[in-house]
Amino acid sequence: MKCVILQPSYIPWRGYFDQINRADVFVFYDDVQYDKHGWRNRNQIKTAQGRQWLTIPVHSRGVVDKSIPISRVEIDWSKPWNISHWKALTFAYGRAPYFPNFAPLLETFYQRHDLFLADFTIDLTVALAGELGIHHTRFMRSSEMQTSGQKTDRLVQILVQVGAKHYISGPSAQGYLEEDKLASAGITLEYIDYNYPEYPQLHPPFDPNLSILDLLFMTGPDAMGYIAK
């Protein structure tokens, strides 16, 4: 059984969905410390003026000193960020060929009022995976498991609990992953290569580092062909 363990992110890029597609079990690593300047609550879309950040505001308590896990970070609803995000997407992609295909689903998400950031981002990610045609992957949350320890030790515990024999990771993990601990647990390791083809975008030149929404709006049913090798 193949497994991927990744922190939940907001409308992540296609490499994230590549890993979901390769996995039999995908674990949202949501009980580790929240990283304030990461991808947990923000991502980028493309406009006629270039990249634009979409950021979900969160309450700062516990975030500044990194004492709070991702699963407990609360969304700050003092501003109507959901309305502004939906307007930004409509303005940037209203003329994209497949925007109408996904607008109804996305609009329902931007009408939600979740308390916790992870509940919103995880549900949206699972829904987008379904739109990409990824139906074989089972989703789990690390916060619902019994784990202890740090770093690789904790990853191994998760992998053993889900019955995984093969762990798939992004290339950046090569700098800190203790590969011998995986081998000792009888788990093989694979680093994937993020090497994807270009696809049409509304505003050239091509930018590969955008939310999955850019790919979906531009290529629709052909999106997985630009992800899966």
MARVOTOR-766133 format. One line per 8 residues: their letters; for each residue x negated, y, z of N, C-alpha, C, O. Coordinates in Angstrom, 3 decimals, padded with zeros to 6 digits. Example, Ala and Ser with C-alpha at 12.3 -4.5 7.8 and 13.67 -1.06 7.14 Angstrom:
% residues 2
AS = -013.190:-005.690:007.800:-012.300:-004.500:007.800:-013.200:-003.300:007.800:-014.236:-003.319:008.465  -012.850:-002.250:007.080:-013.670:-001.060:007.140:-012.900:000.030:007.870:-013.409:001.138:008.039 $
//
This chain:
% residues 229
MKCVILQP = -000.830:-001.194:000.000:000.000:000.000:000.000:-000.869:001.250:000.000:-001.823:001.352:000.772  -000.540:002.189:-000.858:-001.301:003.422:-000.994:-000.651:004.532:-000.178:000.573:004.658:-000.159  -001.464:005.327:000.489:-000.938:006.382:001.359:-001.694:007.688:001.148:-002.902:007.698:000.910  -000.958:008.780:001.240:-001.520:010.132:001.235:-001.033:010.834:002.495:000.126:010.689:002.885  -001.916:011.592:003.127:-001.565:012.373:004.319:-001.960:013.821:004.061:-003.143:014.129:003.921  -000.974:014.708:003.999:-001.242:016.115:003.705:-000.367:017.016:004.571:000.760:016.659:004.914  -000.888:018.169:004.916:-000.098:019.151:005.637:001.016:019.679:004.737:000.801:019.875:003.541  002.191:019.909:005.293:003.275:020.471:004.473:002.918:021.869:003.989:002.274:022.639:004.701 $
SYIPWRGY = 003.343:022.186:002.770:003.042:023.481:002.167:004.293:024.042:001.508:005.251:023.315:001.248  004.273:025.325:001.246:005.401:026.002:000.616:005.235:025.965:-000.900:004.224:026.426:-001.430  006.217:025.423:-001.586:006.221:025.254:-003.054:004.797:025.010:-003.590:004.290:025.814:-004.372  004.152:023.908:-003.174:002.737:023.687:-003.509:002.467:023.506:-004.996:003.387:023.381:-005.804  001.183:023.495:-005.336:000.754:023.386:-006.735:000.866:021.935:-007.209:001.220:021.050:-006.431  000.566:021.698:-008.480:000.809:020.367:-009.052:-000.120:019.296:-008.514:000.239:018.119:-008.543  -001.305:019.655:-008.022:-002.176:018.653:-007.431:-001.542:017.973:-006.233:-001.777:016.790:-005.991  -000.750:018.705:-005.491:-000.027:018.171:-004.331:000.956:017.104:-004.795:001.072:016.049:-004.171 $
FDQINRAD = 001.661:017.378:-005.886:002.639:016.429:-006.401:001.971:015.265:-007.118:002.553:014.184:-007.212  000.777:015.464:-007.616:-000.003:014.363:-008.154:-000.255:013.338:-007.047:-000.118:012.133:-007.259  -000.622:013.831:-005.872:-000.872:012.921:-004.754:000.414:012.233:-004.300:000.397:011.047:-003.972  001.525:012.964:-004.278:002.806:012.333:-003.939:003.109:011.202:-004.919:003.538:010.121:-004.517  002.885:011.457:-006.189:003.191:010.462:-007.223:002.320:009.222:-007.108:002.765:008.126:-007.447  001.102:009.371:-006.640:000.189:008.234:-006.537:000.454:007.387:-005.296:-000.023:006.256:-005.201  001.207:007.928:-004.353:001.376:007.271:-003.056:002.619:006.388:-002.995:003.651:006.690:-003.595  002.490:005.293:-002.256:003.678:004.523:-001.871:004.318:005.170:-000.649:005.541:005.211:-000.516 $
VFVFYDDV = 003.468:005.674:000.237:003.922:006.398:001.422:003.195:007.734:001.476:001.969:007.785:001.383  003.952:008.807:001.628:003.378:010.144:001.758:003.737:010.669:003.139:004.915:010.786:003.480  002.715:010.986:003.936:002.929:011.461:005.298:002.663:012.957:005.360:001.557:013.415:005.070  003.685:013.714:005.741:003.498:015.138:005.991:002.800:015.273:007.347:003.356:014.912:008.384  001.590:015.792:007.319:000.749:015.909:008.518:001.157:017.183:009.257:000.477:018.206:009.178  002.267:017.105:009.969:002.892:018.315:010.499:002.677:018.535:011.992:003.226:019.481:012.556  001.890:017.680:012.643:001.652:017.893:014.071:000.220:018.331:014.366:-000.238:018.252:015.506  -000.480:018.790:013.338:-001.802:019.391:013.545:-001.629:020.904:013.661:-000.558:021.439:013.374 $
QYDKHGWR = -002.689:021.583:014.081:-002.600:023.013:014.315:-002.287:023.786:013.036:-002.805:023.491:011.959  -001.441:024.762:013.191:-001.062:025.633:012.081:-002.237:026.515:011.692:-002.871:027.134:012.547  -002.525:026.570:010.390:-003.600:027.434:009.895:-002.961:028.692:009.304:-002.239:028.636:008.309  -003.242:029.811:009.936:-002.549:031.061:009.637:-002.735:031.537:008.208:-001.816:032.104:007.617  -003.915:031.314:007.646:-004.193:031.835:006.305:-004.254:030.735:005.249:-004.924:030.888:004.227  -003.562:029.639:005.491:-003.538:028.532:004.540:-002.323:028.599:003.634:-001.826:029.679:003.314  -001.851:027.426:003.224:-000.757:027.316:002.264:000.544:026.869:002.922:001.514:026.552:002.233  000.566:026.844:004.251:001.741:026.340:004.954:002.986:027.187:004.678:004.094:026.658:004.584 $
NRNQIKTA = 002.802:028.493:004.550:003.956:029.393:004.408:003.867:030.315:003.198:004.600:031.300:003.112  002.973:030.002:002.266:002.845:030.913:001.135:002.331:030.183:-000.102:001.709:029.124:-000.011  002.608:030.777:-001.252:002.043:030.304:-002.511:002.166:031.414:-003.545:002.674:032.499:-003.263  001.684:031.112:-004.761:001.623:032.146:-005.788:002.448:031.782:-007.012:002.508:030.624:-007.427  003.077:032.798:-007.575:003.764:032.659:-008.847:003.108:033.619:-009.833:002.254:034.422:-009.458  003.514:033.528:-011.091:002.914:034.383:-012.113:003.940:035.372:-012.644:005.067:035.001:-012.972  003.541:036.615:-012.723:004.399:037.665:-013.256:003.680:038.359:-014.403:002.531:038.042:-014.708  004.357:039.298:-015.029:003.734:040.060:-016.119:002.557:040.882:-015.612:001.681:041.260:-016.390 $
QGRQWLTI = 002.532:041.161:-014.302:001.440:041.934:-013.708:000.351:041.043:-013.108:-000.623:041.549:-012.550  000.506:039.745:-013.216:-000.475:038.813:-012.663:000.114:037.985:-011.531:001.333:037.881:-011.396  -000.760:037.395:-010.717:-000.290:036.566:-009.602:000.460:037.402:-008.569:000.155:038.572:-008.340  001.451:036.760:-007.955:002.193:037.395:-006.870:002.355:036.396:-005.736:002.774:035.261:-005.962  002.029:036.810:-004.526:002.213:035.961:-003.349:003.674:035.953:-002.925:004.331:036.994:-002.903  004.175:034.774:-002.589:005.444:034.635:-001.892:005.107:034.074:-000.519:004.593:032.960:-000.417  005.386:034.823:000.527:005.000:034.442:001.882:006.220:034.407:002.787:006.966:035.382:002.874  006.421:033.283:003.460:007.501:033.164:004.445:006.984:033.716:005.768:006.013:033.182:006.304 $
PVHSRGVV = 007.588:034.754:006.309:007.114:035.300:007.588:007.409:034.330:008.732:008.462:033.692:008.759  006.481:034.226:009.664:006.671:033.353:010.822:006.399:034.125:012.097:005.696:035.135:012.086  006.960:033.644:013.198:006.714:034.284:014.484:005.270:034.037:014.902:004.740:032.943:014.707  004.646:035.036:015.468:003.213:034.976:015.747:002.860:034.253:017.028:001.698:033.894:017.217  003.818:034.022:017.920:003.471:033.399:019.190:002.900:031.997:018.966:003.502:031.151:018.305  001.727:031.787:019.539:001.060:030.502:019.400:000.286:030.338:018.110:-000.550:029.441:017.996  000.560:031.209:017.121:-000.093:031.094:015.824:-001.476:031.730:015.849:-002.429:031.184:015.292  -001.581:032.882:016.495:-002.841:033.617:016.515:-003.956:032.791:017.153:-005.070:032.744:016.632 $
DKSIPISR = -003.659:032.140:018.282:-004.696:031.358:018.957:-004.693:029.891:018.539:-005.388:029.062:019.126  -003.892:029.585:017.504:-003.840:028.239:016.927:-003.474:027.164:017.953:-004.000:026.051:017.911  -002.583:027.501:018.861:-002.175:026.534:019.870:-000.893:025.798:019.518:-000.425:024.960:020.289  -000.326:026.104:018.366:000.969:025.545:018.007:000.847:024.642:016.787:000.169:025.001:015.824  001.490:023.475:016.809:001.450:022.607:015.624:002.364:023.134:014.526:003.280:023.915:014.781  002.103:022.698:013.317:002.886:023.153:012.161:004.377:022.917:012.378:005.199:023.765:012.029  004.725:021.778:012.949:006.130:021.401:013.099:006.917:022.329:014.008:008.147:022.335:013.959  006.230:023.125:014.848:006.916:023.997:015.813:006.852:025.467:015.429:007.333:026.318:016.178 $
VEIDWSKP = 006.277:025.780:014.295:006.210:027.180:013.846:007.592:027.620:013.376:008.210:026.969:012.534  008.065:028.722:013.926:009.398:029.224:013.613:009.352:030.312:012.538:008.444:031.142:012.509  010.334:030.286:011.673:010.478:031.317:010.646:010.978:032.604:011.292:011.839:032.575:012.171  010.435:033.721:010.853:010.861:035.038:011.315:011.971:035.547:010.387:011.723:035.887:009.230  013.179:035.592:010.911:014.329:035.998:010.105:014.690:037.473:010.299:015.799:037.889:009.962  013.765:038.257:010.837:014.059:039.686:011.015:014.121:040.423:009.678:014.668:041.522:009.588  013.557:039.811:008.652:013.634:040.363:007.302:014.209:039.297:006.370:013.953:038.110:006.567  014.981:039.701:005.358:015.610:038.731:004.443:014.630:038.214:003.389:014.820:038.431:002.192 $
WNISHWKA = 013.579:037.528:003.845:012.540:037.050:002.925:013.111:036.115:001.868:012.660:036.116:000.723  014.109:035.310:002.256:014.683:034.343:001.313:015.324:035.037:000.119:015.229:034.560:-001.012  015.970:036.153:000.374:016.585:036.912:-000.715:015.514:037.512:-001.619:015.637:037.471:-002.843  014.462:038.068:-001.019:013.400:038.677:-001.827:012.635:037.616:-002.626:012.226:037.881:-003.756  012.436:036.423:-002.058:011.742:035.363:-002.796:012.581:034.917:-003.996:012.057:034.724:-005.093  013.872:034.757:-003.776:014.728:034.322:-004.867:014.789:035.384:-005.971:014.779:035.054:-007.157  014.852:036.639:-005.580:014.844:037.719:-006.572:013.527:037.740:-007.340:013.518:037.964:-008.550  012.408:037.505:-006.639:011.103:037.495:-007.302:011.011:036.370:-008.316:010.488:036.561:-009.414 $
LTFAYGRA = 011.516:035.201:-007.955:011.494:034.062:-008.879:012.386:034.330:-010.089:012.022:034.013:-011.221  013.533:034.904:-009.845:014.450:035.206:-010.947:013.854:036.250:-011.890:013.978:036.141:-013.110  013.212:037.256:-011.315:012.597:038.307:-012.130:011.413:037.761:-012.928:011.246:038.096:-014.100  010.582:036.908:-012.285:009.378:036.402:-012.952:009.689:035.336:-013.986:009.013:035.249:-015.011  010.710:034.520:-013.728:010.935:033.338:-014.568:012.315:033.279:-015.203:012.675:032.255:-015.784  013.083:034.330:-015.110:014.429:034.307:-015.669:014.467:033.957:-017.147:015.461:033.418:-017.636  013.383:034.262:-017.862:013.326:033.962:-019.299:012.552:032.679:-019.600:012.367:032.324:-020.765  012.103:031.988:-018.566:011.404:030.716:-018.791:012.399:029.689:-019.332:013.562:029.698:-018.929 $
PYFPNFAP = 011.973:028.812:-020.230:012.917:027.936:-020.925:013.729:027.013:-020.019:014.866:026.677:-020.348  013.160:026.595:-018.878:013.871:025.633:-018.040:014.275:026.215:-016.685:014.643:025.474:-015.772  014.207:027.527:-016.557:014.649:028.138:-015.300:016.100:027.770:-014.968:016.399:027.473:-013.811  017.006:027.782:-015.950:018.406:027.437:-015.626:018.572:026.008:-015.109:019.523:025.713:-014.385  017.641:025.122:-015.483:017.754:023.725:-015.043:017.566:023.577:-013.537:018.183:022.716:-012.909  016.714:024.416:-012.964:016.356:024.258:-011.559:016.920:025.359:-010.662:016.835:025.269:-009.437  017.487:026.386:-011.263:018.000:027.512:-010.475:019.063:027.102:-009.459:018.996:027.553:-008.316  020.041:026.267:-009.823:021.071:025.911:-008.834:020.502:025.235:-007.585:020.900:025.561:-006.467 $
LLETFYQR = 019.576:024.296:-007.773:018.963:023.619:-006.625:018.192:024.608:-005.763:018.353:024.630:-004.543  017.362:025.420:-006.391:016.537:026.355:-005.631:017.386:027.387:-004.902:017.079:027.770:-003.773  018.441:027.829:-005.545:019.284:028.831:-004.906:019.900:028.284:-003.617:020.061:029.025:-002.647  020.245:026.997:-003.600:020.799:026.418:-002.372:019.764:026.432:-001.248:020.118:026.631:-000.086  018.491:026.222:-001.582:017.447:026.263:-000.555:017.252:027.682:-000.028:017.043:027.881:001.168  017.321:028.660:-000.916:017.128:030.041:-000.478:018.364:030.616:000.205:018.371:031.774:000.624  019.402:029.803:000.314:020.569:030.188:001.109:020.533:029.538:002.493:021.390:029.818:003.331  019.556:028.681:002.731:019.422:028.035:004.030:018.893:029.022:005.069:018.395:030.102:004.750 $
HDLFLADF = 019.027:028.599:006.327:018.549:029.454:007.418:017.872:028.572:008.469:018.297:028.529:009.623  016.817:027.872:008.055:016.114:026.948:008.941:015.411:027.693:010.067:014.912:028.803:009.880  015.380:027.074:011.223:014.637:027.630:012.350:013.145:027.397:012.180:012.339:028.305:012.382  012.780:026.164:011.804:011.370:025.787:011.708:010.886:025.784:010.260:011.568:025.300:009.357  009.700:026.334:010.068:009.094:026.415:008.745:008.979:025.045:008.081:009.336:024.894:006.912  008.486:024.047:008.813:008.237:022.730:008.229:009.515:022.065:007.741:009.495:021.345:006.743  010.626:022.298:008.432:011.884:021.696:007.981:012.253:022.201:006.599:012.721:021.439:005.753  012.039:023.492:006.375:012.357:024.077:005.069:011.374:023.610:004.001:011.793:023.158:002.936 $
TIDLTVAL = 010.070:023.714:004.270:009.079:023.395:003.236:009.055:021.912:002.905:008.865:021.542:001.746  009.244:021.060:003.904:009.243:019.614:003.641:010.459:019.215:002.809:010.326:018.488:001.825  011.634:019.683:003.197:012.835:019.345:002.435:012.743:019.844:000.999:013.156:019.150:000.070  012.203:021.044:000.818:012.071:021.596:-000.530:011.069:020.796:-001.348:011.296:020.552:-002.532  009.971:020.388:-000.740:008.971:019.594:-001.449:009.542:018.252:-001.882:009.310:017.817:-003.011  010.280:017.593:-001.005:010.892:016.302:-001.351:011.891:016.481:-002.495:011.956:015.649:-003.400  012.665:017.561:-002.455:013.627:017.818:-003.521:012.932:018.067:-004.855:013.386:017.584:-005.892  011.837:018.816:-004.834:011.102:019.087:-006.071:010.439:017.831:-006.610:010.350:017.649:-007.824 $
AGELGIHH = 009.974:016.961:-005.720:009.424:015.677:-006.171:010.490:014.879:-006.913:010.211:014.248:-007.933  011.704:014.915:-006.394:012.796:014.236:-007.082:013.071:014.828:-008.448:013.355:014.094:-009.394  012.993:016.143:-008.568:013.196:016.795:-009.859:012.112:016.409:-010.860:012.350:016.401:-012.067  010.931:016.094:-010.359:009.835:015.650:-011.223:009.979:014.185:-011.619:009.218:013.686:-012.447  010.946:013.501:-011.034:011.147:012.089:-011.337:010.373:011.153:-010.432:010.220:009.974:-010.750  009.880:011.659:-009.307:009.142:010.822:-008.359:010.140:010.270:-007.351:010.593:010.981:-006.453  010.475:008.997:-007.511:011.487:008.374:-006.659:010.959:007.160:-005.896:011.660:006.604:-005.050  009.738:006.751:-006.189:009.209:005.531:-005.565:008.511:005.804:-004.234:008.248:004.871:-003.476 $
TRFMRSSE = 008.215:007.039:-003.946:007.418:007.383:-002.767:008.303:007.526:-001.535:009.354:008.165:-001.586  007.868:006.921:-000.419:008.565:007.055:000.858:007.911:008.177:001.653:006.686:008.229:001.765  008.718:009.072:002.204:008.206:010.230:002.933:008.363:010.031:004.443:009.382:009.536:004.924  007.323:010.433:005.171:007.331:010.360:006.626:006.689:011.623:007.194:006.039:012.380:006.474  006.879:011.837:008.491:006.261:012.968:009.177:005.398:012.448:010.317:005.837:011.597:011.090  004.171:012.955:010.426:003.267:012.489:011.476:003.789:012.838:012.868:003.460:012.156:013.838  004.595:013.885:012.975:005.138:014.276:014.272:006.116:013.247:014.822:006.461:013.285:016.003  006.558:012.339:013.980:007.478:011.290:014.411:006.743:009.991:014.735:007.373:008.969:015.008 $
MQTSGQKT = 005.412:010.033:014.706:004.601:008.858:015.005:003.882:009.030:016.336:003.820:010.129:016.886  003.339:007.924:016.845:002.548:007.949:018.060:001.073:007.881:017.679:000.568:006.822:017.306  000.385:009.021:017.775:-001.031:009.067:017.414:-001.808:009.836:018.478:-001.238:010.591:019.265  -003.109:009.626:018.480:-003.997:010.351:019.393:-005.341:010.515:018.691:-005.521:010.071:017.558  -006.285:011.162:019.384:-007.605:011.337:018.795:-007.649:012.499:017.831:-006.697:013.271:017.717  -008.770:012.611:017.139:-009.008:013.742:016.255:-009.483:013.270:014.889:-010.022:012.172:014.744  -009.275:014.108:013.906:-009.837:013.958:012.563:-009.635:012.556:011.995:-008.504:012.077:011.916  -010.722:011.898:011.601:-010.610:010.615:010.910:-009.963:009.552:011.780:-009.210:008.719:011.276 $
DRLVQILV = -010.246:009.564:013.092:-009.640:008.577:013.987:-008.119:008.659:013.928:-007.432:007.637:013.916  -007.614:009.858:013.894:-006.167:010.042:013.852:-005.584:009.620:012.509:-004.513:009.017:012.448  -006.297:009.942:011.438:-005.851:009.514:010.116:-005.774:007.995:010.033:-004.819:007.445:009.484  -006.772:007.325:010.575:-006.790:005.865:010.552:-005.596:005.309:011.315:-004.983:004.335:010.876  -005.258:005.910:012.446:-004.105:005.455:013.216:-002.816:005.556:012.399:-001.982:004.651:012.425  -002.665:006.661:011.678:-001.480:006.827:010.836:-001.456:005.785:009.735:-000.419:005.178:009.470  -002.586:005.577:009.100:-002.667:004.616:008.006:-002.338:003.208:008.482:-001.646:002.460:007.791  -002.827:002.853:009.641:-002.541:001.524:010.198:-001.053:001.397:010.529:-000.444:000.359:010.271 $
QVGAKHYI = -000.474:002.445:011.094:000.944:002.400:011.460:001.856:002.198:010.258:002.857:001.488:010.351  001.518:002.818:009.127:002.381:002.682:007.949:002.028:001.458:007.114:002.698:001.158:006.126  000.976:000.753:007.515:000.577:-000.455:006.800:-000.208:-000.202:005.532:-000.204:-001.030:004.621  -000.886:000.940:005.463:-001.635:001.292:004.255:-002.964:000.549:004.182:-003.630:000.339:005.196  -003.331:000.163:002.990:-004.627:-000.458:002.733:-005.507:000.407:001.835:-006.678:000.099:001.613  -004.933:001.487:001.325:-005.660:002.366:000.404:-005.273:003.801:000.705:-004.090:004.143:000.719  -006.279:004.648:000.948:-006.054:006.045:001.289:-006.502:006.925:000.132:-007.621:006.795:-000.365  -005.617:007.823:-000.290:-005.900:008.738:-001.393:-006.060:010.144:-000.826:-005.217:010.616:-000.062 $
SGPSAQGY = -007.148:010.805:-001.206:-007.446:012.123:-000.655:-007.905:013.074:-001.749:-008.392:012.652:-002.798  -007.741:014.358:-001.485:-008.295:015.361:-002.377:-009.799:015.437:-002.227:-010.331:014.956:-001.227  -010.508:016.024:-003.185:-011.971:016.046:-003.175:-012.586:016.832:-002.033:-013.718:016.549:-001.640  -011.870:017.821:-001.482:-012.450:018.648:-000.428:-012.710:017.866:000.851:-013.525:018.286:001.673  -012.032:016.736:001.034:-012.200:015.942:002.254:-013.542:015.236:002.320:-013.916:014.726:003.375  -014.275:015.197:001.213:-015.571:014.519:001.211:-016.552:015.146:002.191:-017.511:014.504:002.617  -016.306:016.408:002.547:-017.221:017.095:003.442:-017.043:016.745:004.904:-017.934:017.020:005.708  -015.912:016.142:005.277:-015.678:015.873:006.698:-015.117:014.487:006.997:-015.130:014.068:008.155 $
LEEDKLAS = -014.630:013.771:006.006:-014.035:012.459:006.247:-015.112:011.433:006.605:-016.104:011.300:005.889  -014.922:010.716:007.698:-015.861:009.682:008.132:-015.468:008.358:007.451:-014.662:007.587:007.973  -016.041:008.128:006.311:-015.626:007.022:005.456:-015.852:005.659:006.105:-015.118:004.710:005.830  -016.871:005.561:006.971:-017.157:004.268:007.605:-016.016:003.827:008.516:-015.799:002.627:008.681  -015.280:004.767:009.111:-014.167:004.408:009.986:-012.996:003.835:009.188:-012.290:002.942:009.657  -012.803:004.351:008.000:-011.783:003.777:007.125:-012.170:002.367:006.712:-011.341:001.457:006.728  -013.428:002.190:006.343:-013.907:000.876:005.925:-013.783:-000.141:007.058:-013.421:-001.294:006.824  -014.084:000.287:008.282:-014.000:-000.616:009.433:-012.563:-001.066:009.687:-012.329:-002.152:010.217 $
AGITLEYI = -011.604:-000.221:009.305:-010.196:-000.567:009.479:-009.646:-001.337:008.284:-008.457:-001.651:008.244  -010.500:-001.642:007.311:-010.067:-002.395:006.135:-009.275:-001.562:005.151:-008.432:-002.082:004.421  -009.549:-000.256:005.132:-008.816:000.662:004.258:-009.761:001.212:003.203:-010.793:001.795:003.536  -009.421:001.032:001.947:-010.225:001.574:000.865:-009.879:003.050:000.659:-008.814:003.523:001.057  -010.808:003.756:000.027:-010.690:005.206:-000.101:-010.838:005.630:-001.554:-011.671:005.101:-002.291  -010.020:006.589:-001.949:-010.078:007.138:-003.310:-009.977:008.658:-003.246:-009.059:009.202:-002.633  -010.932:009.342:-003.888:-010.853:010.786:-004.046:-010.331:011.073:-005.448:-010.878:010.577:-006.433  -009.280:011.871:-005.536:-008.747:012.147:-006.858:-009.438:013.369:-007.458:-009.985:014.215:-006.749 $
DYNYPEYP = -009.395:013.431:-008.766:-010.022:014.525:-009.507:-008.933:015.434:-010.049:-008.095:015.007:-010.843  -008.947:016.686:-009.618:-007.952:017.639:-010.113:-008.395:018.163:-011.479:-009.107:019.162:-011.577  -007.969:017.487:-012.497:-008.354:017.876:-013.859:-007.122:017.760:-014.739:-006.836:016.700:-015.296  -006.395:018.864:-014.855:-005.104:018.825:-015.516:-005.106:019.648:-016.804:-005.837:020.632:-016.916  -004.292:019.244:-017.768:-004.229:020.003:-019.023:-003.470:021.313:-018.856:-002.655:021.459:-017.946  -003.740:022.241:-019.726:-003.010:023.499:-019.736:-001.593:023.271:-020.262:-001.321:022.293:-020.959  -000.715:024.182:-019.915:000.656:024.154:-020.412:001.060:025.583:-020.749:000.406:026.521:-020.293  002.113:025.778:-021.529:002.510:027.142:-021.904:002.945:027.943:-020.678:003.643:027.428:-019.804 $
QLHPPFDP = 002.531:029.196:-020.622:002.962:030.117:-019.578:003.496:031.392:-020.212:003.110:031.750:-021.324  004.378:032.067:-019.506:004.999:033.270:-020.062:004.003:034.384:-020.304:004.150:035.163:-021.246  002.975:034.463:-019.444:002.053:035.595:-019.497:000.607:035.102:-019.526:000.001:034.918:-018.471  000.044:034.884:-020.719:-001.364:034.468:-020.834:-002.281:035.513:-020.220:-001.874:036.661:-020.041  -003.532:035.130:-019.887:-004.135:033.813:-020.088:-003.647:032.791:-019.070:-003.009:033.131:-018.074  -003.963:031.536:-019.347:-003.499:030.442:-018.505:-004.101:030.529:-017.104:-005.289:030.805:-016.936  -003.264:030.290:-016.117:-003.686:030.272:-014.714:-003.279:028.930:-014.121:-002.085:028.639:-014.047  -004.235:028.098:-013.695:-003.906:026.759:-013.195:-003.497:026.716:-011.727:-002.990:025.698:-011.255 $
NLSILDLL = -003.711:027.808:-011.006:-003.570:027.765:-009.543:-002.276:028.402:-009.063:-002.283:029.340:-008.267  -001.170:027.875:-009.562:000.137:028.431:-009.239:001.035:027.376:-008.611:000.737:026.182:-008.651  002.129:027.830:-008.037:003.131:026.929:-007.489:003.651:025.972:-008.564:003.630:026.285:-009.754  004.109:024.817:-008.129:004.705:023.828:-009.036:005.882:024.423:-009.798:006.229:023.940:-010.875  006.497:025.464:-009.251:007.661:026.054:-009.917:007.303:026.606:-011.286:008.123:026.562:-012.203  006.092:027.124:-011.438:005.668:027.640:-012.735:005.699:026.532:-013.787:006.191:026.734:-014.897  005.175:025.373:-013.434:005.157:024.233:-014.358:006.571:023.746:-014.646:006.904:023.471:-015.799  007.401:023.636:-013.627:008.770:023.159:-013.827:009.571:024.109:-014.713:010.272:023.664:-015.622 $
FMTGPDAM = 009.475:025.393:-014.460:010.239:026.367:-015.237:009.794:026.395:-016.696:010.596:026.671:-017.588  008.520:026.111:-016.936:007.990:026.212:-018.295:008.096:024.919:-019.095:008.225:024.967:-020.318  008.044:023.760:-018.429:007.989:022.500:-019.177:009.136:021.544:-018.872:009.315:020.566:-019.598  009.910:021.789:-017.836:011.096:020.992:-017.552:010.847:019.504:-017.471:010.037:019.062:-016.657  011.527:018.710:-018.301:011.409:017.248:-018.234:010.027:016.724:-018.621:009.719:015.556:-018.383  009.207:017.566:-019.208:007.861:017.145:-019.595:006.819:017.442:-018.512:005.628:017.205:-018.719  007.255:017.954:-017.367:006.313:018.408:-016.345:005.387:017.306:-015.865:004.196:017.550:-015.667  005.906:016.095:-015.672:005.057:015.023:-015.159:003.941:014.655:-016.135:002.907:014.124:-015.729 $
GYIAK = 004.148:014.931:-017.394:003.093:014.682:-018.380:001.902:015.583:-018.194:000.815:015.284:-018.688  002.085:016.684:-017.488:000.983:017.596:-017.186:000.411:017.351:-015.797:-000.451:018.099:-015.335  000.893:016.300:-015.129:000.411:015.936:-013.804:-000.205:014.551:-013.804:-001.375:014.382:-013.459  000.587:013.555:-014.194:000.134:012.170:-014.154:-000.818:011.886:-015.289:-000.577:012.274:-016.432  -001.904:011.204:-014.968:-002.883:010.834:-015.993:-002.338:009.657:-016.813:-003.005:009.185:-017.733 $
//
